[in-house]
Amino acid sequence: MYKERNELGENVRRHMVAEIRRDIQHGSLYVSERLRDTGKKMYPELLIQAAGKWDQTWLASQLRLHNCMKQMELKRTPSGASLVSVPPNAGQTLAADEFGRFLLRGLCVQAIESAGGRLVVCASSNGIPPPPKEVAKIGAEVDAFKLLEELRQGAGVETALGRGLTVRLP
């Protein structure tokens, strides 16, 4: 579980849901190709419910419960393609990555509204320690406007901040 879970106040959750709905409206919500057709239909609403009331663990369990993930996928190779198994943790990975990205987006909006547009970099508690070159970023302030735009453009948390890092309100 992420440290970010501590940041899940009512306002941040409301901003997360608004950011998800924004992506749905703009047709930019990331929907994994590893989702079955029924999973692709259910995923946006499950993500909204997770952001509004639950967490990434709940989202992963719902993806599993409703059999939303494919079991096999086509992998392209130099000589064509082959059918391979989808990793058994694909639903957990999708849930953690996307819930985490929308959590950061919610925090960015909250920071813009109430914290002067600043967030503080901290180590994530997702079990991945930041590499030495990223440790120096811990404690630094980041511009919430800029981070929000990067995340809205589709950047993942690691791309936007660095491996093993997240942000918190000051």
GUVEX-301540 format. One record per atom (N, C-alpha, C, O, CB): residue in one letter; x, y, z. Coordinates in pm, whole numbers, padded with zeros to 5 digits, always signed. Each point is the difference from the previous one (the first is absolute). Glycine has a CB too. Example, Ala and Ser with C-alpha at 12.3 -4.5 7.8 and 13.67 -1.06 7.14 Angstrom:
A+01319-00569+00780
A-00089+00119+00000
A+00090+00120+00000
A+00104-00002+00066
A-00293-00115+00059
S+00154+00222-00197
S+00082+00119+00006
S-00077+00109+00073
S+00051+00111+00017
S+00067-00174-00232
END
This chain:
M+00085-00118+00000
M-00085+00118+00000
M+00089+00124+00000
M+00104+00003+00065
M-00289-00127+00057
Y+00142+00223-00193
Y+00077+00123-00014
Y-00018+00092+00120
Y-00106+00000+00063
Y+00085-00020-00310
K+00124+00098+00278
K-00012+00108+00098
K-00111+00095-00045
K-00069+00060+00082
K+00315-00079-00021
E-00260+00031-00192
E-00096+00095-00055
E-00140-00024+00055
E-00083+00090+00000
E+00221-00075-00205
R-00164-00137+00251
R-00132-00033+00055
R-00037+00098+00110
R-00117+00033+00018
R+00153-00275-00075
N+00066+00290+00132
N-00025+00097+00106
N-00052+00133-00055
N-00058+00079+00074
N+00238-00188+00061
E-00162+00132-00262
E-00041+00126-00062
E-00143-00007-00053
E-00048+00097-00059
E+00286-00054+00000
L-00307-00155+00078
L-00131-00020-00060
L-00113+00064+00081
L-00090-00070+00047
L+00177-00141-00144
G-00082+00340+00114
G-00110+00072+00063
G-00113+00018-00101
G+00014-00030-00118
G+00146+00150+00272
E-00271-00071-00104
E-00119+00018-00084
E+00027+00090-00120
E-00046-00029-00111
E-00095-00003+00313
N+00215+00141-00183
N+00028+00091-00111
N+00088-00064-00106
N-00025+00015-00119
N+00003+00175+00277
V+00126-00263-00114
V+00088-00065-00096
V-00077-00105-00078
V+00016-00011-00122
V+00183+00051+00272
R-00284-00117-00082
R-00082-00099-00070
R-00091+00067-00103
R-00016-00049-00112
R+00022-00098+00316
R-00066+00258-00165
R-00089+00073-00093
R+00079+00045-00124
R-00050-00009-00112
R-00093+00087+00306
H+00264-00030-00173
H+00084+00042-00112
H+00041-00119-00086
H+00007+00011-00123
H+00077+00180+00260
M-00056-00305-00074
M+00034-00121-00076
M-00114-00037-00094
M+00021-00025-00119
M+00125-00056+00308
V-00267+00078-00134
V-00118-00036-00081
V-00017+00100-00114
V-00029-00039-00113
V-00082-00066+00315
A+00129+00234-00173
A-00012+00102-00104
A+00105-00020-00109
A-00030+00018-00118
A-00061+00142+00288
E+00212-00197-00132
E+00106-00024-00099
E-00031-00124-00085
E+00027+00000-00120
E+00141+00106+00276
I-00223-00210-00096
I-00039-00119-00077
I-00109+00038-00099
I+00007-00036-00117
I+00053-00116+00310
R-00161+00224-00145
R-00110+00042-00089
R+00051+00091-00112
R-00049-00006-00113
R-00113-00011+00307
R+00261+00099-00163
R+00061+00086-00102
R+00060-00085-00111
R-00021+00027-00119
R+00069+00149+00293
D+00028-00278-00136
D+00060-00088-00100
D-00106-00075-00081
D+00014-00017-00121
D+00185-00009+00269
I-00306-00017-00081
I-00108-00069-00072
I-00061+00095-00103
I-00021-00038-00115
I-00027-00107+00317
Q+00020+00268-00161
Q-00059+00101-00091
Q+00091+00028-00119
Q-00047+00015-00112
Q-00071+00087+00306
H+00248-00095-00169
H+00095+00030-00106
H+00042-00123-00080
H+00078+00011-00094
H+00003+00178+00233
G-00133-00305-00102
G+00038-00124-00069
G+00144-00039+00023
G+00061-00068-00083
G-00230+00121-00087
S+00225-00010+00284
S+00142-00026+00025
S+00024-00092+00120
S+00115-00016+00042
S-00067+00238-00141
L-00154-00282+00154
L+00019-00092+00110
L+00076-00121-00050
L-00038-00061-00100
L-00174+00140+00212
Y+00320-00115-00042
Y+00077-00117-00039
Y-00081-00125+00034
Y-00038-00021+00115
Y+00258+00143-00077
V-00246-00203-00139
V-00071-00126+00016
V+00092-00108-00057
V+00024-00005-00120
V-00258+00114+00105
S+00285-00194+00102
S+00098-00100-00037
S-00053-00098-00104
S-00116-00041+00005
S+00215+00064+00221
E-00013-00059-00320
E-00034-00102-00098
E-00009-00138+00065
E-00048-00095-00061
E+00161+00231-00118
R-00067-00146+00301
R-00009-00127+00072
R-00137-00023+00063
R-00026-00106+00056
R+00270+00123-00012
L-00331+00083-00054
L-00137-00016+00048
L-00084-00069-00107
L+00013+00029-00119
L+00009+00178+00263
R-00109-00298-00101
R-00097-00060-00091
R-00099+00109-00042
R+00000+00108+00059
R+00023-00339+00050
D-00105+00204-00209
D-00098+00100-00043
D-00092+00042+00114
D-00027+00119+00018
D+00036-00216-00249
T-00057-00001+00309
T-00086+00035+00114
T+00078+00080+00104
T-00055+00090+00062
T-00082-00298-00102
G+00264+00175+00058
G+00084+00075+00093
G+00019+00144-00045
G+00002+00092+00081
G+00114-00304-00022
K-00101+00231-00191
K+00016+00135-00054
K-00125+00084+00026
K+00009+00121+00022
K+00146-00210-00198
K-00271+00024+00172
K-00125+00072+00026
K-00015+00033+00148
K-00050+00107+00036
K-00055-00223-00231
M+00147+00024+00282
M-00016+00018+00144
M+00108+00088+00062
M-00025+00068+00100
M-00082-00290-00094
Y+00225+00223-00065
Y+00117+00063+00060
Y-00021+00147+00040
Y+00033+00036+00113
Y+00102-00192-00248
P-00188+00241+00048
P-00014+00141+00041
P-00082+00017+00128
P+00037+00077+00088
P-00018-00014-00328
E-00130-00133+00250
E-00085+00012+00118
E+00068-00060+00124
E-00012+00055+00109
E-00191-00063-00256
L+00272-00103+00129
L+00074-00059+00113
L+00108+00096+00049
L+00021+00014+00120
L-00067-00245-00210
L+00115+00297-00002
L+00104+00096+00036
L-00060+00118+00077
L+00057+00045+00099
L+00076-00114-00301
I-00248+00118+00156
I-00069+00110+00069
I-00040-00043+00141
I+00019+00075+00096
I-00105+00012-00317
Q+00031-00209+00234
Q-00039-00049+00133
Q+00122-00013+00092
Q-00006+00037+00117
Q-00188-00159-00221
A+00303+00069+00050
A+00122-00014+00081
A+00049+00136+00048
A+00036+00015+00117
A+00026-00221-00246
A-00061+00304+00040
A+00045+00134+00037
A-00093+00066+00100
A+00044+00070+00091
A+00062-00049-00316
G-00235-00044+00209
G-00098+00066+00086
G-00012-00060+00139
G-00027+00072+00096
G-00094-00017-00300
K+00140-00187+00215
K-00028-00064+00129
K+00105-00100+00047
K+00008-00029+00119
K-00244+00061-00174
W+00315-00085-00036
W+00083-00114+00033
W+00148+00029-00023
W+00048+00108+00034
W-00239-00258-00091
D+00264+00055-00002
D+00142+00017-00028
D+00041-00095-00111
D-00084-00069-00058
D+00128+00141+00296
Q+00087-00076-00267
Q+00048-00083-00110
Q-00018-00149+00028
Q-00017-00079-00093
Q+00180+00257+00037
T-00159-00218+00182
T-00020-00141+00034
T-00142-00042-00034
T-00022-00109-00054
T+00193+00126+00237
W-00267+00068-00151
W-00139-00028-00034
W-00016-00008-00151
W-00067-00090-00051
W-00011+00207+00260
L+00139-00023-00281
L-00011+00001-00145
L+00057-00130-00059
L-00062-00061-00087
L+00078+00313+00087
A+00099-00294+00047
A+00059-00124-00049
A-00091-00119+00030
A-00015-00089-00083
A+00245+00185+00116
S-00289-00098+00086
S-00088-00112+00035
S-00125-00001-00088
S-00050-00108-00035
S+00135+00117+00271
Q-00137+00108-00271
Q-00117+00006-00087
Q+00034-00046-00142
Q-00080-00067-00065
Q-00010+00256+00204
L+00208-00152-00186
L+00043-00046-00133
L+00009-00153-00002
L-00036-00064-00098
L+00164+00280+00062
R-00080-00272+00145
R+00011-00147+00011
R-00138-00063+00016
R-00032-00097-00068
R+00261+00121+00172
L-00311+00031-00014
L-00132-00053+00029
L-00089-00005-00125
L-00073-00096-00022
L+00095+00185+00254
H-00013+00014-00313
H-00084+00010-00121
H+00068-00057-00123
H-00049+00014-00112
H-00056+00188+00209
N+00221-00268-00076
N+00071-00066-00109
N+00026+00098-00116
N-00023-00031-00117
N-00083-00189+00182
C+00154+00337-00029
C+00019+00108-00098
C+00127-00016-00084
C+00008+00054-00111
C-00130+00094+00266
M+00219-00221-00105
M+00128-00010-00070
M+00004-00120-00095
M-00055-00106+00029
M+00165+00215+00167
K-00046-00089-00310
K+00023-00110-00093
K+00097-00100+00064
K+00077+00036+00089
K-00118+00115-00290
Q+00035-00274+00155
Q+00095-00100+00046
Q+00116-00014-00098
Q+00111-00039+00038
Q-00296-00082+00079
M+00160+00153-00244
M+00101-00013-00105
M+00004+00131-00079
M-00098+00073-00007
M+00063-00325-00007
E+00151+00278-00046
E+00015+00117-00087
E+00095-00034-00113
E+00082-00092+00010
E-00127+00249+00182
L+00034-00082-00299
L+00088-00018-00114
L+00128+00081+00021
L-00006+00121+00026
L-00192-00161-00180
K+00310-00025+00143
K+00129+00068+00014
K+00066+00001-00137
K+00019-00104-00062
K+00007+00033+00306
R+00008+00189-00289
R+00066+00013-00131
R+00146-00040+00013
R+00069+00036+00095
R-00227+00149-00161
T+00203-00260-00033
T+00140-00045-00006
T+00055+00036-00136
T-00078+00032-00091
T+00035-00221+00255
P+00174+00186-00183
P+00057+00031-00132
P-00053-00092-00110
P-00006+00039-00117
P+00211+00041+00233
S-00244-00201-00078
S-00049-00094-00102
S-00152-00005-00008
S-00055-00085-00071
S+00260-00049+00109
G-00275+00223+00031
G-00147+00001-00004
G-00058+00031+00136
G+00023+00108+00055
G-00018-00272-00240
A-00081+00068+00239
A-00062+00019+00131
A-00022-00135+00065
A-00009-00103-00068
A-00103+00315-00010
S+00104-00210+00209
S-00031-00123+00072
S-00094+00033+00115
S-00002+00112+00049
S+00226-00214-00111
L-00301+00004+00103
L-00094+00014+00110
L+00073-00031+00131
L+00059-00107+00014
L-00256+00046-00165
V+00192+00154+00245
V+00068-00019+00128
V-00099+00029+00114
V-00101+00068-00020
V+00324-00005-00083
S-00193-00113+00220
S-00083+00024+00119
S+00019+00142+00049
S+00111+00053+00003
S-00095-00296+00060
V-00127+00305-00024
V+00005+00130+00066
V+00051-00026+00142
V-00047-00093+00065
V-00146+00192-00207
P+00286-00020+00191
P+00049-00021+00137
P-00116-00003+00100
P-00093+00080-00012
P+00310+00032-00049
P-00213-00201+00158
P-00111-00011+00095
P-00021+00126+00084
P-00109+00020+00054
P+00155-00262-00046
N+00054+00327+00003
N-00013+00123+00078
N-00034+00122-00087
N+00011+00113+00047
N+00152-00208+00116
A-00204+00072-00287
A-00029+00112-00091
A-00108+00092+00055
A+00010+00122-00013
A+00055-00267-00178
G-00168+00089+00252
G-00107+00081+00058
G+00049+00084+00117
G-00038+00116+00014
G-00126-00289-00086
Q+00248+00113+00155
Q+00057+00074+00114
Q+00088+00115-00049
Q-00005+00110+00054
Q-00001-00319+00086
T+00085+00181-00242
T+00089+00102-00054
T-00080+00115-00061
T+00030+00117+00025
T+00143-00292-00070
L-00275+00142-00034
L-00086+00102-00059
L-00065+00084+00109
L+00001+00123-00006
L-00043-00271-00193
A-00015+00082+00300
A-00068+00071+00108
A+00095+00092+00075
A-00032+00116+00025
A-00128-00308-00003
A+00278+00141+00014
A+00096+00081+00076
A+00050+00118-00082
A+00007+00113+00050
A+00061-00317+00076
D-00034+00178-00252
D+00055+00108-00084
D-00102+00110-00026
D+00030+00118+00017
D+00122-00284-00124
E-00272+00128+00066
E-00100+00101-00036
E-00060+00067+00122
E-00023+00121-00002
E-00027-00251-00202
F+00024+00055+00311
F-00049+00062+00122
F+00105+00099+00051
F-00033+00112+00039
F-00105-00318+00019
G+00264+00165-00058
G+00108+00088+00045
G+00012+00126-00084
G+00024+00108+00053
G+00094-00308+00030
R-00133+00185-00214
R+00010+00116-00088
R-00115+00098+00026
R+00022+00122+00003
R+00092-00264-00177
F-00236+00090+00193
F-00112+00090+00028
F+00007+00057+00142
F-00049+00111+00024
F-00090-00242-00185
L+00198+00058+00253
L+00022+00055+00134
L+00094+00120-00010
L-00027+00104+00061
L-00008-00332+00044
L+00142+00215-00179
L+00091+00113-00017
L-00069+00117-00069
L+00021+00116+00038
L+00172-00275-00048
R-00274+00130-00089
R-00074+00108-00067
R-00094+00069+00099
R-00012+00123+00000
R+00026-00247-00219
G-00081+00045+00304
G-00088+00058+00102
G+00078+00086+00098
G-00045+00108+00039
G-00106-00303-00061
L+00269+00148+00062
L+00085+00078+00089
L+00045+00130-00066
L+00007+00105+00064
L+00070-00317+00045
C-00045+00204-00238
C+00040+00122-00072
C-00111+00104+00001
C+00025+00117+00029
C+00124-00255-00175
V-00271+00096+00116
V-00113+00094-00001
V-00020+00056+00140
V-00024+00120+00016
V-00086-00245-00207
Q+00119+00039+00293
Q-00015+00047+00138
Q+00109+00101+00034
Q-00028+00101+00065
Q-00077-00321+00000
A+00227+00195-00107
A+00110+00093+00027
A-00022+00133-00071
A+00029+00105+00056
A+00127-00299-00029
I-00206+00188-00148
I-00028+00124-00075
I-00107+00082+00072
I+00009+00122+00006
I+00052-00237-00223
E-00161+00046+00271
E-00109+00069+00070
E+00040+00052+00137
E-00046+00107+00041
E-00112-00252-00164
S+00243+00071+00195
S+00018+00035+00141
S+00144+00007+00049
S+00023+00041+00114
S-00238-00145-00082
A+00311+00067-00112
A+00138-00004+00051
A+00095+00082-00087
A+00119-00031-00009
A-00165-00195+00104
G-00006+00328-00160
G+00086+00086-00081
G+00060-00069-00121
G+00100+00047-00054
G-00051+00076+00259
G-00109-00232-00246
G+00048-00068-00120
G+00129-00078+00020
G+00070-00029-00097
G-00180+00205-00032
R+00142-00209+00254
R+00124-00071+00029
R-00030-00135+00064
R-00096-00014+00076
R+00217+00232-00048
L-00038-00316-00059
L-00002-00133+00062
L+00142-00033+00042
L+00096+00057-00051
L-00295-00132-00089
V+00213-00018+00233
V+00131-00040+00050
V+00027-00144-00041
V-00085-00087+00018
V+00067+00247+00178
V+00136-00185-00252
V+00039-00134-00042
V+00036-00082+00124
V+00066+00049+00091
V+00019+00039-00315
C-00131-00213+00225
C+00033-00092+00109
C+00017-00141-00057
C-00039-00027-00113
C-00088+00171+00281
A+00185-00231-00088
A+00017-00139-00042
A-00136-00069+00006
A-00078+00022+00093
A+00319-00027-00009
S-00268-00078-00182
S-00123-00077-00002
S+00018-00122+00088
S+00111-00049+00018
S-00167+00129-00251
S-00052-00127+00289
S+00008-00120+00084
S-00048-00123-00077
S-00054-00093+00060
S+00019+00234+00145
N+00054-00139-00337
N-00045-00113-00082
N+00100-00115-00003
N-00016-00094-00077
N-00110+00256-00061
G+00227-00154+00222
G+00098-00108+00009
G+00120+00016-00092
G+00092-00081+00003
G-00279-00063+00059
I+00186+00247-00144
I+00111+00025-00092
I+00079+00120+00052
I-00048+00113-00011
I-00081-00209-00188
P+00247+00074+00256
P+00077+00114+00048
P+00051+00083-00118
P+00037-00054-00104
P+00031-00076+00309
P-00067+00262-00189
P+00052+00081-00109
P+00149-00025-00021
P+00074-00017+00097
P-00248+00190-00048
P+00218-00174-00174
P+00144-00015-00024
P+00075+00123+00052
P-00059+00106+00018
P+00012-00250-00222
P+00177+00129+00227
P+00078+00111+00058
P-00017+00133-00073
P-00007+00105+00064
P+00170-00275+00009
K-00171+00167-00206
K-00012+00128-00072
K-00134+00068+00023
K-00013+00121-00019
K+00167-00212-00153
E-00256+00014+00215
E-00132+00056+00026
E-00015+00048+00144
E-00082+00088+00028
E-00010-00239-00203
V+00171+00096+00268
V-00010+00033+00142
V+00018+00150+00022
V-00063+00058+00089
V+00149-00285-00031
A-00003+00290-00137
A+00025+00143+00015
A-00125+00084-00023
A-00007+00114+00047
A+00241-00154-00121
K-00333-00014+00005
K-00124+00073-00026
K-00092+00005+00122
K-00088+00086+00008
K+00108-00153-00247
I-00001-00026+00333
I-00089-00007+00117
I+00008+00130+00079
I+00108+00049+00033
I-00079-00300-00021
G-00146+00306+00018
G-00009+00126+00073
G-00010+00122-00090
G-00033+00109+00047
G+00161-00216+00132
A-00098+00089-00307
A-00008+00113-00093
A-00146+00033-00031
A-00087-00088+00001
A+00310+00024-00101
E-00248+00190+00073
E-00134+00040-00041
E-00011-00011-00152
E+00096+00025-00072
E-00118+00130+00271
V-00097-00193-00245
V-00027-00005-00144
V-00122+00085-00031
V-00087+00020+00085
V+00188-00252-00101
D-00105+00279-00105
D-00110+00082-00049
D-00117-00091-00034
D+00009-00082-00092
D+00152+00256+00002
A-00271-00159+00162
A-00118-00085-00021
A-00061+00021-00138
A-00053-00094-00059
A+00010+00100+00305
F+00049+00116-00299
F-00054+00027-00134
F+00076-00082-00104
F-00061-00066-00085
F-00005+00300+00156
K+00198-00230-00063
K+00083-00071-00097
K-00018-00152+00012
K-00014-00069-00101
K+00180+00259+00109
L-00165-00241+00115
L-00017-00143+00020
L-00137-00045-00049
L-00011-00106-00062
L+00165+00116+00259
L-00258+00068-00170
L-00134-00035-00046
L-00004-00011-00152
L-00059-00093-00054
L-00040+00207+00254
E+00161-00020-00268
E+00002-00005-00147
E+00074-00124-00051
E-00045-00065-00094
E+00037+00316+00088
E+00122-00283+00068
E+00073-00121-00041
E-00085-00124+00017
E-00004-00087-00087
E+00220+00197+00150
L-00284-00119+00051
L-00084-00117+00028
L-00121-00004-00093
L-00043-00107-00041
L+00118+00112+00280
R-00131+00112-00271
R-00113+00004-00094
R+00043-00040-00141
R-00081-00052-00077
R-00023+00233+00215
Q+00229-00157-00171
Q+00052-00038-00132
Q+00026-00150-00009
Q+00032-00052-00107
Q+00071+00279+00086
G-00118-00297+00134
G+00017-00144-00002
G+00127-00050+00065
G+00026-00121+00002
G-00157+00123-00204
A+00211+00088+00256
A+00123-00045+00066
A-00037-00083+00122
A-00094+00031+00073
A+00219+00173-00153
G-00051-00311+00101
G-00017-00080+00120
G+00067+00068+00117
G+00076+00095-00017
G-00087-00304-00120
V-00017+00160+00256
V+00056+00059+00121
V+00152-00003-00002
V+00065+00099+00032
V-00270-00168+00093
E+00263-00046-00164
E+00146-00011-00003
E+00061+00095-00102
E+00107+00057+00024
E-00126-00294+00048
T-00046+00253-00185
T+00052+00091-00103
T-00004+00144+00050
T+00095+00076-00021
T-00173-00234-00159
A-00032+00195+00245
A-00017+00138+00045
A+00087+00035+00120
A+00051+00111+00010
A-00283-00121-00097
L+00250-00085+00179
L+00071+00030+00125
L+00133-00072+00015
L+00097+00058+00046
L-00316-00020+00055
G+00223-00162-00140
G+00117-00085+00020
G-00042-00127+00072
G-00103-00004+00067
G+00254+00205-00060
R-00072-00303-00021
R-00030-00131+00058
R+00000+00007+00152
R+00092+00055+00061
R+00011-00168-00261
G-00208+00056+00261
G-00009-00007+00145
G-00040+00131+00068
G+00012+00012+00122
G+00157-00187-00135
L-00216+00272-00066
L-00036+00130+00055
L-00148+00030-00020
L-00064-00055-00090
L+00295+00134+00046
T-00284+00006+00128
T-00134+00051-00012
T+00001+00143+00054
T+00106+00058+00023
T-00211-00291+00000
V-00012+00290-00005
V-00010+00135+00056
V-00105+00001+00110
V-00085-00089+00010
V+00155+00192-00229
R-00063+00001+00300
R-00098+00023+00105
R-00027+00150+00007
R+00077+00081-00052
R+00000-00286+00184
L-00187+00239-00068
L-00029+00141+00024
L+00099+00052+00104
L+00041-00075+00089
L-00289+00043-00145
P+00288+00158+00046
P+00097+00055+00098
P-00057+00004+00141
P+00068+00043+00093
P+00031+00094-00276
END
